[in-house]
Amino acid sequence: MAAVKNDAELIDRYVYAVTSRLPAGQRADIERELHGLIEDMREERSQGREDHATLTVEVLTELGHPGKLAAQYRETKRYLIGPELFDRYWVVLKVVGILSLIGVTIAFGIQLILDQSSTEQLIVNFIGSLFEVGVYTVAWVTIVFAIMEYTGVKAADIGRKKKGAWHPSELPSIPDNGARIRISGSIVSMMFYIFFFVIFVYSNLFGVFLHVGSSAYTYIPFWNQDIVHQFFPFFYGLLALFILREAIKLFIGQWTTKLALYTLAADAAIFIIYVFLLADQSIWNPSFMNDLLASGAVTRNVTASTDSYTTVSRIWDIIQERALLIIALVMVIENASNFYRATKSHVSTKERVAG
């Protein structure tokens, strides 16, 4: 915990800790009310006293844990997803739900273009997919936030190292703008995950589309569809972990070492699933290169030292062999960036306090 420069900063920390747990529309009014309340309580106790720092600590201790005080302003009880998390839950649910529906609709449109001979069946599948995606979206997002609500111990206690009665010395520093988690960033990340998931799982359209000459469109999948269907539970697990990771970021709201560790743990679990999925080469389409050759997209010239078939085949082999390495490299860079931001935020806080 960073040192407190003066009484004013300690009060500001407390007020921020309370208002950051409230809906945005209530924060300004309650911030003013709290400052007034604390000042009144200080004046009542200050007669003949000079130890203002101790006085401030006594007042804040009497007011209690910021999370509990915020709950009183909301007049909350115990919920599956309490008001402290509900705003973020509603944002995530809307984003995930809307993007999922858009993804299913896009997938339906592509399938309709490629296969107009079974329009009625495609429409039936589309309606079924809409219902299935809607149910899974509500279920997974609700489960993730319910777990956070339950394990967070009223969410207000997250990150507490001390047990027992709360003390103002536990108040975190007010994060600087660069350390705050932008809702838009997490939303964009979830948009990408959901879109990829829907296209991949519900349309089997993760591959290449070819239109060579006057022939009809040809679709060649990257994956062995029979094998992929066996691994659907793992893809749902990946999606849940991705949503959980972004939800935790929204929940904590600022980059800290603890948040960086949380995201590292989530990424470790995600990578384990990737290893399980990609270590088995049978998940890749075994006839991918032959299908490309048959479509005319690549050609083989036995008299030449190289040809388009050989070049693409080498790239395809590299993708299959090094997919895990590429994923691991991306995760290492991302997590290094997370720890850098957390460290930078900590240093900035110390400099602000020292100044």
Contacts in CASP RR format, 6 or more apart in sequence:
PFRMAT RR
TARGET T0000
AUTHOR 0000-0000-0000
METHOD contacts of the structure
MODEL  1
MAAVKNDAELIDRYVYAVTSRLPAGQRADIERELHGLIEDMREERSQGRE
DHATLTVEVLTELGHPGKLAAQYRETKRYLIGPELFDRYWVVLKVVGILS
LIGVTIAFGIQLILDQSSTEQLIVNFIGSLFEVGVYTVAWVTIVFAIMEY
TGVKAADIGRKKKGAWHPSELPSIPDNGARIRISGSIVSMMFYIFFFVIF
VYSNLFGVFLHVGSSAYTYIPFWNQDIVHQFFPFFYGLLALFILREAIKL
FIGQWTTKLALYTLAADAAIFIIYVFLLADQSIWNPSFMNDLLASGAVTR
NVTASTDSYTTVSRIWDIIQERALLIIALVMVIENASNFYRATKSHVSTK
ERVAG
1 169 0 8 1.000
1 170 0 8 1.000
1 171 0 8 1.000
1 172 0 8 1.000
1 173 0 8 1.000
2 173 0 8 1.000
2 346 0 8 1.000
2 349 0 8 1.000
2 350 0 8 1.000
2 353 0 8 1.000
3 353 0 8 1.000
4 10 0 8 1.000
4 13 0 8 1.000
4 169 0 8 1.000
4 171 0 8 1.000
4 353 0 8 1.000
5 353 0 8 1.000
5 354 0 8 1.000
5 355 0 8 1.000
7 52 0 8 1.000
7 53 0 8 1.000
7 56 0 8 1.000
9 353 0 8 1.000
10 53 0 8 1.000
10 56 0 8 1.000
10 57 0 8 1.000
10 60 0 8 1.000
10 168 0 8 1.000
10 171 0 8 1.000
11 35 0 8 1.000
11 38 0 8 1.000
11 56 0 8 1.000
11 60 0 8 1.000
12 174 0 8 1.000
13 171 0 8 1.000
13 172 0 8 1.000
13 173 0 8 1.000
13 174 0 8 1.000
14 34 0 8 1.000
14 38 0 8 1.000
14 60 0 8 1.000
14 63 0 8 1.000
14 66 0 8 1.000
14 168 0 8 1.000
14 171 0 8 1.000
15 31 0 8 1.000
15 34 0 8 1.000
15 35 0 8 1.000
15 38 0 8 1.000
16 174 0 8 1.000
17 66 0 8 1.000
17 67 0 8 1.000
17 171 0 8 1.000
17 172 0 8 1.000
18 30 0 8 1.000
18 34 0 8 1.000
18 66 0 8 1.000
18 67 0 8 1.000
18 69 0 8 1.000
18 70 0 8 1.000
18 73 0 8 1.000
19 26 0 8 1.000
19 27 0 8 1.000
19 30 0 8 1.000
19 31 0 8 1.000
19 34 0 8 1.000
19 70 0 8 1.000
20 27 0 8 1.000
21 66 0 8 1.000
21 67 0 8 1.000
21 70 0 8 1.000
21 84 0 8 1.000
21 155 0 8 1.000
21 156 0 8 1.000
22 30 0 8 1.000
22 70 0 8 1.000
22 73 0 8 1.000
22 74 0 8 1.000
23 83 0 8 1.000
23 87 0 8 1.000
24 87 0 8 1.000
26 73 0 8 1.000
30 73 0 8 1.000
37 63 0 8 1.000
38 56 0 8 1.000
38 59 0 8 1.000
38 60 0 8 1.000
38 63 0 8 1.000
41 59 0 8 1.000
41 62 0 8 1.000
41 63 0 8 1.000
42 52 0 8 1.000
42 55 0 8 1.000
42 56 0 8 1.000
42 59 0 8 1.000
45 55 0 8 1.000
45 58 0 8 1.000
45 59 0 8 1.000
46 52 0 8 1.000
46 55 0 8 1.000
49 55 0 8 1.000
56 168 0 8 1.000
57 167 0 8 1.000
57 168 0 8 1.000
57 169 0 8 1.000
60 168 0 8 1.000
60 171 0 8 1.000
61 166 0 8 1.000
61 167 0 8 1.000
61 168 0 8 1.000
63 69 0 8 1.000
64 166 0 8 1.000
65 156 0 8 1.000
65 157 0 8 1.000
65 166 0 8 1.000
66 156 0 8 1.000
66 171 0 8 1.000
67 84 0 8 1.000
67 154 0 8 1.000
67 155 0 8 1.000
67 156 0 8 1.000
68 154 0 8 1.000
68 156 0 8 1.000
70 84 0 8 1.000
70 156 0 8 1.000
71 83 0 8 1.000
71 84 0 8 1.000
71 154 0 8 1.000
71 156 0 8 1.000
74 83 0 8 1.000
74 84 0 8 1.000
76 82 0 8 1.000
76 83 0 8 1.000
76 84 0 8 1.000
79 86 0 8 1.000
79 149 0 8 1.000
80 142 0 8 1.000
80 146 0 8 1.000
80 149 0 8 1.000
81 89 0 8 1.000
81 142 0 8 1.000
81 145 0 8 1.000
81 146 0 8 1.000
81 149 0 8 1.000
82 149 0 8 1.000
82 155 0 8 1.000
84 154 0 8 1.000
84 155 0 8 1.000
84 156 0 8 1.000
85 145 0 8 1.000
85 148 0 8 1.000
85 149 0 8 1.000
85 155 0 8 1.000
85 251 0 8 1.000
88 145 0 8 1.000
88 247 0 8 1.000
88 250 0 8 1.000
88 251 0 8 1.000
89 141 0 8 1.000
89 142 0 8 1.000
89 145 0 8 1.000
91 183 0 8 1.000
91 187 0 8 1.000
91 250 0 8 1.000
92 141 0 8 1.000
92 145 0 8 1.000
92 190 0 8 1.000
92 243 0 8 1.000
92 246 0 8 1.000
92 247 0 8 1.000
92 250 0 8 1.000
93 137 0 8 1.000
93 138 0 8 1.000
93 141 0 8 1.000
93 142 0 8 1.000
95 187 0 8 1.000
95 190 0 8 1.000
95 191 0 8 1.000
96 137 0 8 1.000
96 141 0 8 1.000
96 190 0 8 1.000
96 194 0 8 1.000
96 243 0 8 1.000
97 133 0 8 1.000
97 134 0 8 1.000
97 137 0 8 1.000
97 194 0 8 1.000
99 190 0 8 1.000
99 191 0 8 1.000
99 194 0 8 1.000
99 195 0 8 1.000
99 198 0 8 1.000
100 133 0 8 1.000
100 134 0 8 1.000
100 137 0 8 1.000
100 194 0 8 1.000
100 198 0 8 1.000
101 130 0 8 1.000
101 133 0 8 1.000
101 134 0 8 1.000
102 195 0 8 1.000
103 194 0 8 1.000
103 195 0 8 1.000
103 198 0 8 1.000
103 199 0 8 1.000
103 202 0 8 1.000
104 126 0 8 1.000
104 129 0 8 1.000
104 130 0 8 1.000
104 133 0 8 1.000
104 198 0 8 1.000
104 202 0 8 1.000
104 203 0 8 1.000
105 126 0 8 1.000
106 199 0 8 1.000
107 129 0 8 1.000
107 198 0 8 1.000
107 199 0 8 1.000
107 202 0 8 1.000
107 203 0 8 1.000
107 205 0 8 1.000
108 122 0 8 1.000
108 125 0 8 1.000
108 126 0 8 1.000
108 129 0 8 1.000
108 203 0 8 1.000
110 203 0 8 1.000
110 205 0 8 1.000
111 122 0 8 1.000
111 203 0 8 1.000
111 205 0 8 1.000
112 119 0 8 1.000
112 122 0 8 1.000
113 217 0 8 1.000
114 209 0 8 1.000
114 217 0 8 1.000
114 219 0 8 1.000
115 122 0 8 1.000
129 202 0 8 1.000
132 202 0 8 1.000
133 198 0 8 1.000
133 202 0 8 1.000
136 236 0 8 1.000
140 236 0 8 1.000
140 239 0 8 1.000
140 240 0 8 1.000
140 243 0 8 1.000
141 243 0 8 1.000
141 247 0 8 1.000
143 240 0 8 1.000
144 240 0 8 1.000
144 243 0 8 1.000
144 244 0 8 1.000
144 247 0 8 1.000
145 247 0 8 1.000
147 244 0 8 1.000
148 155 0 8 1.000
148 247 0 8 1.000
148 248 0 8 1.000
148 251 0 8 1.000
149 155 0 8 1.000
152 158 0 8 1.000
155 251 0 8 1.000
158 251 0 8 1.000
158 252 0 8 1.000
159 258 0 8 1.000
160 170 0 8 1.000
162 170 0 8 1.000
173 349 0 8 1.000
173 352 0 8 1.000
173 353 0 8 1.000
175 253 0 8 1.000
175 254 0 8 1.000
175 255 0 8 1.000
175 345 0 8 1.000
175 349 0 8 1.000
176 345 0 8 1.000
176 348 0 8 1.000
176 349 0 8 1.000
176 352 0 8 1.000
178 255 0 8 1.000
178 341 0 8 1.000
178 345 0 8 1.000
178 348 0 8 1.000
179 254 0 8 1.000
179 255 0 8 1.000
179 256 0 8 1.000
179 341 0 8 1.000
179 342 0 8 1.000
179 344 0 8 1.000
179 345 0 8 1.000
179 348 0 8 1.000
180 253 0 8 1.000
180 254 0 8 1.000
180 255 0 8 1.000
181 249 0 8 1.000
181 250 0 8 1.000
181 252 0 8 1.000
181 253 0 8 1.000
181 254 0 8 1.000
181 255 0 8 1.000
183 250 0 8 1.000
186 246 0 8 1.000
186 247 0 8 1.000
186 249 0 8 1.000
186 250 0 8 1.000
189 242 0 8 1.000
189 246 0 8 1.000
190 242 0 8 1.000
190 243 0 8 1.000
190 246 0 8 1.000
193 239 0 8 1.000
193 242 0 8 1.000
193 243 0 8 1.000
193 246 0 8 1.000
194 239 0 8 1.000
197 235 0 8 1.000
197 238 0 8 1.000
197 239 0 8 1.000
199 205 0 8 1.000
199 206 0 8 1.000
200 206 0 8 1.000
200 235 0 8 1.000
201 232 0 8 1.000
201 235 0 8 1.000
204 221 0 8 1.000
204 225 0 8 1.000
204 228 0 8 1.000
205 219 0 8 1.000
205 221 0 8 1.000
206 221 0 8 1.000
206 222 0 8 1.000
206 223 0 8 1.000
207 219 0 8 1.000
207 220 0 8 1.000
207 221 0 8 1.000
207 222 0 8 1.000
207 223 0 8 1.000
208 219 0 8 1.000
208 220 0 8 1.000
208 222 0 8 1.000
208 292 0 8 1.000
208 297 0 8 1.000
209 217 0 8 1.000
209 218 0 8 1.000
209 219 0 8 1.000
210 217 0 8 1.000
210 218 0 8 1.000
210 219 0 8 1.000
210 220 0 8 1.000
210 292 0 8 1.000
210 295 0 8 1.000
210 296 0 8 1.000
210 297 0 8 1.000
211 217 0 8 1.000
211 218 0 8 1.000
212 218 0 8 1.000
212 295 0 8 1.000
212 296 0 8 1.000
212 297 0 8 1.000
215 295 0 8 1.000
218 291 0 8 1.000
218 295 0 8 1.000
220 285 0 8 1.000
220 288 0 8 1.000
220 291 0 8 1.000
220 292 0 8 1.000
220 295 0 8 1.000
221 285 0 8 1.000
221 288 0 8 1.000
222 284 0 8 1.000
222 285 0 8 1.000
222 288 0 8 1.000
223 283 0 8 1.000
223 284 0 8 1.000
223 285 0 8 1.000
224 282 0 8 1.000
224 283 0 8 1.000
224 284 0 8 1.000
224 285 0 8 1.000
224 286 0 8 1.000
227 280 0 8 1.000
227 282 0 8 1.000
227 283 0 8 1.000
228 283 0 8 1.000
231 277 0 8 1.000
231 283 0 8 1.000
234 273 0 8 1.000
234 276 0 8 1.000
234 277 0 8 1.000
237 273 0 8 1.000
238 270 0 8 1.000
238 273 0 8 1.000
238 274 0 8 1.000
241 266 0 8 1.000
241 269 0 8 1.000
241 270 0 8 1.000
241 273 0 8 1.000
242 270 0 8 1.000
244 266 0 8 1.000
245 262 0 8 1.000
245 263 0 8 1.000
245 266 0 8 1.000
245 267 0 8 1.000
245 270 0 8 1.000
248 259 0 8 1.000
248 262 0 8 1.000
248 263 0 8 1.000
248 266 0 8 1.000
249 259 0 8 1.000
249 263 0 8 1.000
252 258 0 8 1.000
252 259 0 8 1.000
252 262 0 8 1.000
253 259 0 8 1.000
254 345 0 8 1.000
255 338 0 8 1.000
255 341 0 8 1.000
255 342 0 8 1.000
255 345 0 8 1.000
256 342 0 8 1.000
256 345 0 8 1.000
256 346 0 8 1.000
257 339 0 8 1.000
257 342 0 8 1.000
257 343 0 8 1.000
257 346 0 8 1.000
259 338 0 8 1.000
259 342 0 8 1.000
260 335 0 8 1.000
260 338 0 8 1.000
260 339 0 8 1.000
260 341 0 8 1.000
260 342 0 8 1.000
263 335 0 8 1.000
263 338 0 8 1.000
264 335 0 8 1.000
264 338 0 8 1.000
267 331 0 8 1.000
267 334 0 8 1.000
267 335 0 8 1.000
270 331 0 8 1.000
271 327 0 8 1.000
271 328 0 8 1.000
271 331 0 8 1.000
274 324 0 8 1.000
274 327 0 8 1.000
275 324 0 8 1.000
277 283 0 8 1.000
278 323 0 8 1.000
278 324 0 8 1.000
278 327 0 8 1.000
279 324 0 8 1.000
281 320 0 8 1.000
284 320 0 8 1.000
285 291 0 8 1.000
288 316 0 8 1.000
289 298 0 8 1.000
289 309 0 8 1.000
289 312 0 8 1.000
289 313 0 8 1.000
289 316 0 8 1.000
292 298 0 8 1.000
292 309 0 8 1.000
292 312 0 8 1.000
293 299 0 8 1.000
293 300 0 8 1.000
293 309 0 8 1.000
298 307 0 8 1.000
298 308 0 8 1.000
298 309 0 8 1.000
298 312 0 8 1.000
299 307 0 8 1.000
299 308 0 8 1.000
299 309 0 8 1.000
300 307 0 8 1.000
300 309 0 8 1.000
300 310 0 8 1.000
301 307 0 8 1.000
END
